[in-house]
Amino acid sequence: MDDITDFMAAHPGRVVVKPRSGSGSTGVHVLDAPGQADALAEQVAGGSYEVEEFIDGTLHHVDVFRAEGEPVAAVASRYTGAGCLTHWEDAPLGSRNLDPADPLHERLVRETWRLIDALPSPDTLCAHAEFFVTDSGRIVLCEVAARIGGGPIPAMLRHILGTDPRELWARVECGLPVALDAVRDHARTAPRAAFCGIPPKHGRVLRLPEPPPGTTDFVLNTRVGDDWSGERYRLRKSGDFLATWVLTDPDPAVLDSRLAATARLVGAGFGWDDTDSGRYDSEPGRYDTDPPTLVPAASGRTAGGAR
């Protein structure tokens, strides 16, 4: 624990303690004061952890693709809310790509290519980088990896690139023909796109939502009776979405509004049985004290199905 408290003494302010090898924001702790480190003693002693400064900023991601050393596309996007920690509050996580004409888009893309060039990397690659942007405009690296973004990000990118980035990468690597100039043109002229994902709550799923009007790529990753109580809920990841979907719109303000509206609609469409609290969400916006009967929704899947 001395490493944590010494770090906090040298770097006043909030810090993040997290596993050195992990995913989905599991095992992450945000500490406000050195005295809080004592509560982590047993957990930290049993594994390999690191401590970092807490960056107060908005989390962005940049997804880039390069073929044989030539850039093909670079898409900068902004996560909603607290980014990959929104599931701590059972809140939805979304993302919307920035306007390519936005100066911040150019800065984030330039920083991503600079980062990739500074690291050993092949001539052909997809990369997913995440950055914090502070209120003062400072860009701070969170992480980068030679991979395609996870969750619903590929579905969102398909609307921007005009092709699924996974297929694009596979075809180039296999030497199959790819219209790279068409991808470049589509990325420059595509409408804004966004995704949203609904995380689990503590309890058991009683009811499934319908796909919201005007959305695409709606996918359910759960079923009636799915139990997210106890240890499973405690160990949930930021990418454990029960439902995801994509929206497009040429107007960023309209897209933001639709993103928030559909998140409320889908969230209300789920029903939950939280046996620990004795509350049963049997209808949208209503809680009862008597356990209801499990009744599956008439529909809840679109093309693509549950996964």
Phi, psi and chi 1 to 4 in degrees:
 res  aa     phi    psi   chi1   chi2   chi3   chi4
   1 MET       -  -19.7  -57.5  -49.3  -60.6      -
   2 ASP   -61.7  -34.4  -70.2  -16.3      -      -
   3 ASP   -60.6  -40.2  -71.4  -17.9      -      -
   4 ILE   -68.9  -50.1  -62.9  176.8      -      -
   5 THR   -66.4  -35.7   53.9      -      -      -
   6 ASP   -65.0  -40.4  -70.7  -11.6      -      -
   7 PHE   -64.0  -42.1 -175.9   90.3      -      -
   8 MET   -67.3  -31.0  -64.3 -173.9   76.4      -
   9 ALA   -68.4  -36.5      -      -      -      -
  10 ALA   -81.1  -22.9      -      -      -      -
  11 HIS  -130.0   80.8  -56.8   83.6      -      -
  12 PRO   -57.2  141.7  -23.0   33.4      -      -
  13 GLY   119.6 -174.1      -      -      -      -
  14 ARG   -70.3  149.6  -55.2  173.5   79.9 -170.4
  15 VAL  -133.5  161.9  -58.6      -      -      -
  16 VAL  -114.6  127.8  177.6      -      -      -
  17 VAL  -111.8  124.4  179.0      -      -      -
  18 LYS  -150.5  159.9   66.0 -179.8 -174.5  180.0
  19 PRO   -64.7  146.0  -18.2   30.2      -      -
  20 ARG   -72.3  -27.9  -64.2 -171.6   64.7 -176.6
  21 SER  -124.0  111.7  -63.0      -      -      -
  22 GLY  -169.7  179.7      -      -      -      -
  23 SER  -154.7  159.1   64.2      -      -      -
  24 GLY    65.3   24.4      -      -      -      -
  25 SER    61.7   25.5  -60.2      -      -      -
  26 THR   -81.7  144.4   54.6      -      -      -
  27 GLY    73.7   14.4      -      -      -      -
  28 VAL   -90.7  137.8  173.9      -      -      -
  29 HIS  -132.8  136.8  -59.7  -88.5      -      -
  30 VAL  -108.8  120.7  177.9      -      -      -
  31 LEU  -108.3  135.6  -53.5 -175.8      -      -
  32 ASP   -97.2  -23.4  -63.3  -59.6      -      -
  33 ALA  -146.6  151.6      -      -      -      -
  34 PRO   -56.9  -31.5  -25.7   34.6      -      -
  35 GLY   -62.5  -21.5      -      -      -      -
  36 GLN   -75.6  -13.7  -64.9  175.3  -40.8      -
  37 ALA   -67.6  -27.7      -      -      -      -
  38 ASP   -60.1  -32.8  -67.2  -21.5      -      -
  39 ALA   -68.5  -14.7      -      -      -      -
  40 LEU  -100.4    2.6  -57.7 -179.9      -      -
  41 ALA   -55.0  -49.1      -      -      -      -
  42 GLU   -66.8  -41.9 -177.1  176.2  -12.2      -
  43 GLN   -66.8  -45.0 -179.2  176.8  -12.6      -
  44 VAL   -68.0  -35.2  170.8      -      -      -
  45 ALA   -66.1  -22.8      -      -      -      -
  46 GLY   -93.2    7.1      -      -      -      -
  47 GLY  -160.1 -174.7      -      -      -      -
  48 SER  -102.7  114.5  179.6      -      -      -
  49 TYR  -122.8  162.7  -79.6   73.6      -      -
  50 GLU  -134.0  158.7   63.5 -175.8   31.1      -
  51 VAL  -122.9  137.4   57.0      -      -      -
  52 GLU  -134.8  158.4  -53.0  171.5  -15.9      -
  53 GLU   -64.3  142.6  -68.6 -177.8   69.8      -
  54 PHE   -82.8  124.8 -179.0   90.8      -      -
  55 ILE   -98.7  118.2  -56.2  -61.3      -      -
  56 ASP   -86.8   98.1 -168.6    0.8      -      -
  57 GLY  -167.2  177.8      -      -      -      -
  58 THR   -93.6  131.2  -56.9      -      -      -
  59 LEU   -83.1  130.9 -171.3   60.1      -      -
  60 HIS  -122.1  158.2  -67.9   68.4      -      -
  61 HIS  -130.9  148.4   61.3   97.8      -      -
  62 VAL  -126.8  125.4 -176.8      -      -      -
  63 ASP  -114.7  120.3  -62.5  -86.2      -      -
  64 VAL  -124.8  154.8  -60.2      -      -      -
  65 PHE  -137.8  133.5 -179.7   67.3      -      -
  66 ARG  -130.8  135.6 -177.6  173.1   69.0 -170.8
  67 ALA  -122.4  120.7      -      -      -      -
  68 GLU    50.8   42.5  -61.7  179.1   -7.8      -
  69 GLY    85.1   -5.7      -      -      -      -
  70 GLU  -107.5  125.2  -66.4  -64.0  -35.3      -
  71 PRO   -59.8  136.8  -23.2   34.1      -      -
  72 VAL  -108.7  -47.2  175.8      -      -      -
  73 ALA  -154.8  150.4      -      -      -      -
  74 ALA  -146.0  121.4      -      -      -      -
  75 VAL  -122.9  117.1 -179.7      -      -      -
  76 ALA   -99.0  135.9      -      -      -      -
  77 SER  -138.4  159.0  -51.5      -      -      -
  78 ARG  -116.6  127.3 -177.1 -169.9   70.9 -120.3
  79 TYR   -72.3  156.8  -74.2  114.2      -      -
  80 THR   -89.8  157.0   58.5      -      -      -
  81 GLY    55.4 -135.3      -      -      -      -
  82 ALA   -87.4   19.9      -      -      -      -
  83 GLY    62.4 -133.3      -      -      -      -
  84 CYS   -75.6    8.5  -64.5      -      -      -
  85 LEU  -109.2    7.0  -63.6 -177.7      -      -
  86 THR   -64.1  -27.9   56.8      -      -      -
  87 HIS   -66.8  -16.8   66.6  -63.6      -      -
  88 TRP   -60.6  -28.2  -76.7    7.3      -      -
  89 GLU  -107.4   16.5  -59.5  176.8   -7.6      -
  90 ASP    56.8   29.5  -64.9  -15.6      -      -
  91 ALA   -98.2  150.3      -      -      -      -
  92 PRO   -67.6  153.4   22.6  -31.8      -      -
  93 LEU  -116.2  131.4  172.0   64.7      -      -
  94 GLY  -134.7  176.4      -      -      -      -
  95 SER  -156.9  145.1  172.7      -      -      -
  96 ARG  -136.0  136.8  174.0  178.2   66.0   79.0
  97 ASN   -73.6  147.8   69.6  -46.8      -      -
  98 LEU   -80.3  155.6  -57.8  179.2      -      -
  99 ASP   -64.9  128.6 -172.4  -30.0      -      -
 100 PRO   -55.9  -22.6  -26.4   35.6      -      -
 101 ALA   -82.5   -9.2      -      -      -      -
 102 ASP   -68.2  127.5 -173.4  -27.8      -      -
 103 PRO   -56.1  -32.1  -24.8   33.7      -      -
 104 LEU   -66.6  -35.5  179.6   57.5      -      -
 105 HIS   -58.4  -47.4 -176.4  -76.7      -      -
 106 GLU   -63.0  -41.5 -179.3 -178.6   -7.4      -
 107 ARG   -65.2  -42.6  -68.8  179.7   60.5 -150.1
 108 LEU   -66.9  -40.6  -73.5  166.9      -      -
 109 VAL   -65.8  -43.9  168.6      -      -      -
 110 ARG   -61.7  -41.1 -176.4  169.3   61.8 -113.7
 111 GLU   -66.0  -35.7 -172.5   66.9   13.7      -
 112 THR   -66.5  -46.4  -57.7      -      -      -
 113 TRP   -64.7  -37.3  -73.5  125.6      -      -
 114 ARG   -62.6  -40.6 -172.2  178.1   73.8   87.3
 115 LEU   -65.5  -44.8  177.8   62.1      -      -
 116 ILE   -64.5  -40.5  -69.8  172.2      -      -
 117 ASP   -66.2  -24.8  -71.2  -19.8      -      -
 118 ALA   -83.1  -11.1      -      -      -      -
 119 LEU  -112.1  153.7  -63.2  169.6      -      -
 120 PRO   -62.4  122.6  -19.3   31.1      -      -
 121 SER  -152.1  147.2   57.0      -      -      -
 122 PRO   -74.5  165.2   27.5  -34.3      -      -
 123 ASP   -66.2  -32.5  -71.7  -19.1      -      -
 124 THR  -111.8  121.1  -63.6      -      -      -
 125 LEU  -160.9  156.6   88.8  162.1      -      -
 126 CYS  -107.9  143.3  -81.7      -      -      -
 127 ALA  -139.5  146.4      -      -      -      -
 128 HIS  -125.1  115.4  176.4   80.0      -      -
 129 ALA  -117.7  148.8      -      -      -      -
 130 GLU  -126.7  136.7  -64.5 -172.5  -17.3      -
 131 PHE  -134.8  146.4  -60.2   93.4      -      -
 132 PHE   -91.4  140.9  -63.9  101.7      -      -
 133 VAL  -119.0  116.0  179.1      -      -      -
 134 THR   -79.1  170.7   67.7      -      -      -
 135 ASP   -61.4  -26.5  -71.5  -17.5      -      -
 136 SER   -83.9   -4.4   65.1      -      -      -
 137 GLY    93.7    3.6      -      -      -      -
 138 ARG   -71.9  135.3 -174.4  166.2   66.4  104.7
 139 ILE  -100.7  124.5  -64.7  174.6      -      -
 140 VAL  -123.8  125.6 -178.7      -      -      -
 141 LEU   -66.4  133.4  173.2   66.6      -      -
 142 CYS   -97.7  -57.7  176.2      -      -      -
 143 GLU  -164.3  163.5   63.8 -179.6   31.4      -
 144 VAL  -149.7  145.3   62.8      -      -      -
 145 ALA  -151.6  150.7      -      -      -      -
 146 ALA   -83.2   76.3      -      -      -      -
 147 ARG  -156.2  166.2   64.5  174.7  178.9   88.6
 148 ILE   -83.5  143.5  -63.9  170.2      -      -
 149 GLY   -54.4  149.2      -      -      -      -
 150 GLY   -90.9 -174.7      -      -      -      -
 151 GLY    59.3 -135.7      -      -      -      -
 152 PRO   -85.2    5.9   24.7  -26.1      -      -
 153 ILE   -60.1  -43.8  -70.0  177.4      -      -
 154 PRO   -59.2  -37.1  -27.7   37.5      -      -
 155 ALA   -65.3  -40.6      -      -      -      -
 156 MET   -64.6  -43.9 -178.1 -177.0   82.9      -
 157 LEU   -64.4  -30.4  -69.0  175.0      -      -
 158 ARG   -59.6  -35.4 -168.5 -176.5   76.4 -111.6
 159 HIS   -73.5  -24.5  -67.4  -88.7      -      -
 160 ILE   -87.4  -40.2  -60.8  168.6      -      -
 161 LEU   -88.8  -19.9  -56.0  177.4      -      -
 162 GLY    83.2    3.6      -      -      -      -
 163 THR  -156.4  155.2 -174.2      -      -      -
 164 ASP   -69.6  125.4 -170.5  -51.4      -      -
 165 PRO   -61.3  -27.1   21.6  -33.2      -      -
 166 ARG   -68.9  -40.7  -65.3  164.4  -66.2 -165.1
 167 GLU   -69.0  -40.5  179.5 -179.5   -3.3      -
 168 LEU   -57.4  -48.5  174.7   64.3      -      -
 169 TRP   -64.5  -44.0 -166.3    4.3      -      -
 170 ALA   -63.8  -41.2      -      -      -      -
 171 ARG   -66.3  -41.9  -69.1 -175.4   67.0   87.1
 172 VAL   -65.0  -44.3  172.2      -      -      -
 173 GLU   -64.1  -30.8  -69.2  -76.1   15.9      -
 174 CYS   -89.4    1.3  -67.3      -      -      -
 175 GLY    74.8   20.1      -      -      -      -
 176 LEU   -86.1  154.0  -61.3  173.9      -      -
 177 PRO   -64.8  136.9   19.7  -30.6      -      -
 178 VAL  -140.2  132.5 -178.9      -      -      -
 179 ALA   -84.3   79.4      -      -      -      -
 180 LEU   -65.6  -35.0  -65.1  178.8      -      -
 181 ASP   -65.2  -33.4  -74.2  -20.8      -      -
 182 ALA   -66.5  -36.7      -      -      -      -
 183 VAL   -65.0  -43.7  174.5      -      -      -
 184 ARG   -60.9  -45.2  -66.2 -176.4  177.2   98.8
 185 ASP   -65.0  -41.5  -68.3  -19.5      -      -
 186 HIS   -64.7  -40.8 -162.2  -78.2      -      -
 187 ALA   -63.9  -30.6      -      -      -      -
 188 ARG   -77.0  -28.0  -77.3 -167.0  -68.1  -95.5
 189 THR  -113.2   -2.6   60.0      -      -      -
 190 ALA   -68.2  151.2      -      -      -      -
 191 PRO   -68.7  165.5   27.0  -35.3      -      -
 192 ARG   -64.3  147.6  -56.1  -74.5   75.0   76.8
 193 ALA  -133.7  154.0      -      -      -      -
 194 ALA  -148.0  155.6      -      -      -      -
 195 PHE  -126.6  162.7   80.8   79.1      -      -
 196 CYS  -145.0  146.9 -167.8      -      -      -
 197 GLY  -135.6  139.5      -      -      -      -
 198 ILE  -102.7  123.5  -61.2  -67.8      -      -
 199 PRO   -83.8  168.9   34.7  -36.6      -      -
 200 PRO   -75.1  156.4   28.0  -34.4      -      -
 201 LYS  -104.5  171.7  -66.1 -177.2  178.7 -178.9
 202 HIS   -76.1  122.6 -172.3  -82.4      -      -
 203 GLY   135.9 -156.5      -      -      -      -
 204 ARG  -120.8  138.4 -172.9  172.8   45.6  150.2
 205 VAL   -72.9  125.4  177.0      -      -      -
 206 LEU  -104.6  -29.3  -61.9  179.9      -      -
 207 ARG  -146.4  143.3 -172.6 -174.6   61.9 -107.8
 208 LEU  -107.4  147.4  -58.5  176.0      -      -
 209 PRO   -83.1  161.5   32.8  -36.0      -      -
 210 GLU   -90.8  155.7  -63.1  -72.2  -20.0      -
 211 PRO   -62.3  131.8  -21.1   32.4      -      -
 212 PRO   -67.0  145.9  -14.2   27.6      -      -
 213 PRO   -59.8  142.5  -21.0   31.8      -      -
 214 GLY    81.9    7.4      -      -      -      -
 215 THR  -103.5  163.5   62.1      -      -      -
 216 THR  -129.3  167.9   64.7      -      -      -
 217 ASP    55.7   35.4  -58.2  -81.8      -      -
 218 PHE   -73.4  125.7 -175.0   83.8      -      -
 219 VAL  -132.9  132.5  177.3      -      -      -
 220 LEU  -101.9  132.5  -82.4  175.6      -      -
 221 ASN  -114.6   28.7  -58.0  -51.5      -      -
 222 THR  -148.9 -176.7 -171.8      -      -      -
 223 ARG  -150.9  162.0   66.9 -172.5 -171.3  -74.1
 224 VAL   -62.9  131.5  168.8      -      -      -
 225 GLY    96.9   -9.4      -      -      -      -
 226 ASP   -61.6  125.2 -163.9    7.7      -      -
 227 ASP  -102.9  116.1 -168.9  -12.0      -      -
 228 TRP  -113.4   29.6  -81.0   90.3      -      -
 229 SER   -89.9  172.3   58.4      -      -      -
 230 GLY    60.0 -134.8      -      -      -      -
 231 GLU   -64.1  -35.1 -169.7   75.4   -6.4      -
 232 ARG   -62.5  -40.8 -172.5 -176.4 -175.4 -164.4
 233 TYR   -68.1  -41.1  178.7   79.5      -      -
 234 ARG   -61.6  -34.7 -171.5 -178.6   70.8   82.3
 235 LEU   -97.5   13.8  -63.8  176.2      -      -
 236 ARG   -60.7  152.1   70.9 -160.8 -173.5  -77.6
 237 LYS  -108.8  164.0  -63.7 -171.4  176.0 -171.4
 238 SER   -64.6  -23.4   58.9      -      -      -
 239 GLY   -99.5   12.1      -      -      -      -
 240 ASP   -82.0   74.0  -78.2  -26.3      -      -
 241 PHE   -87.7  134.0  -62.1  124.0      -      -
 242 LEU   -84.6  -25.2  -59.0 -167.2      -      -
 243 ALA  -150.0  140.1      -      -      -      -
 244 THR  -136.9  156.1   61.6      -      -      -
 245 TRP  -160.8  170.1   62.8   95.6      -      -
 246 VAL  -128.1  146.7  173.6      -      -      -
 247 LEU  -129.9  150.0  -67.6  160.5      -      -
 248 THR  -133.1  148.8   61.3      -      -      -
 249 ASP  -168.2  139.7 -159.7  -71.2      -      -
 250 PRO   -71.3  -19.2   22.9  -32.6      -      -
 251 ASP  -100.5  113.6 -172.6  -34.0      -      -
 252 PRO   -58.5  -38.8  -22.7   33.0      -      -
 253 ALA   -65.4  -41.7      -      -      -      -
 254 VAL   -65.3  -39.9  172.1      -      -      -
 255 LEU   -62.8  -43.5 -175.2   59.0      -      -
 256 ASP   -60.4  -42.9  -74.7  -17.2      -      -
 257 SER   -64.1  -43.2  177.0      -      -      -
 258 ARG   -67.2  -35.4  -68.2  175.7   59.0 -156.4
 259 LEU   -61.9  -46.2 -169.4   63.8      -      -
 260 ALA   -66.6  -40.7      -      -      -      -
 261 ALA   -66.0  -43.0      -      -      -      -
 262 THR   -70.2  -31.6   54.2      -      -      -
 263 ALA   -63.9  -41.8      -      -      -      -
 264 ARG   -64.7  -41.1  -70.3 -168.2  -63.2  -91.7
 265 LEU   -65.7  -47.1 -173.4   62.1      -      -
 266 VAL   -68.8  -41.0  175.7      -      -      -
 267 GLY   -59.1  -41.6      -      -      -      -
 268 ALA   -71.2  -21.4      -      -      -      -
 269 GLY   -74.5  -19.5      -      -      -      -
 270 PHE   -80.3  144.1  -83.0  104.1      -      -
 271 GLY  -114.4  142.0      -      -      -      -
 272 TRP  -131.2  142.8  -70.6   92.6      -      -
 273 ASP  -113.2  104.6  162.5   10.7      -      -
 274 ASP  -103.0   91.3 -172.9   -7.5      -      -
 275 THR   -65.6  -25.1   53.1      -      -      -
 276 ASP   -66.3  -35.0  -74.0   -7.3      -      -
 277 SER   -95.9  -11.8   67.8      -      -      -
 278 GLY    74.6   19.0      -      -      -      -
 279 ARG  -109.9  138.0  -73.6  156.4   58.2   89.2
 280 TYR  -128.3  111.2  -56.3   92.8      -      -
 281 ASP   -83.3   85.0  178.9   12.4      -      -
 282 SER   -86.7  -21.8   57.9      -      -      -
 283 GLU  -139.9  153.5  -64.0  178.4    9.8      -
 284 PRO   -54.4  122.2  -25.2   34.3      -      -
 285 GLY    81.5    4.3      -      -      -      -
 286 ARG  -127.1  137.2  170.7 -174.5  167.8 -174.5
 287 TYR  -119.3  134.9  -78.1   89.1      -      -
 288 ASP  -116.3  167.3  -61.4  -42.7      -      -
 289 THR  -103.6  -10.7   54.4      -      -      -
 290 ASP   -97.6  131.4  -65.6  -34.4      -      -
 291 PRO   -60.9  129.8  -20.9   32.1      -      -
 292 PRO   -85.4  170.0   31.8  -34.0      -      -
 293 THR   -81.9  139.9  -57.4      -      -      -
 294 LEU   -73.0  120.7  -62.6 -178.0      -      -
 295 VAL  -130.0  115.1  179.2      -      -      -
 296 PRO   -70.2  149.7   23.2  -31.5      -      -
 297 ALA   -67.6  154.9      -      -      -      -
 298 ALA   -64.1  -30.9      -      -      -      -
 299 SER  -150.5  161.3  173.3      -      -      -
 300 GLY  -173.4    6.6      -      -      -      -
 301 ARG  -127.3  146.8  -62.1  179.6  176.5   87.2
 302 THR  -121.7 -170.7   59.3      -      -      -
 303 ALA   -51.9  131.9      -      -      -      -
 304 GLY   112.9  -32.8      -      -      -      -
 305 GLY    65.7 -177.0      -      -      -      -
 306 ALA   -78.8  154.2      -      -      -      -
 307 ARG  -137.3      -   59.3  176.7 -174.3  178.4
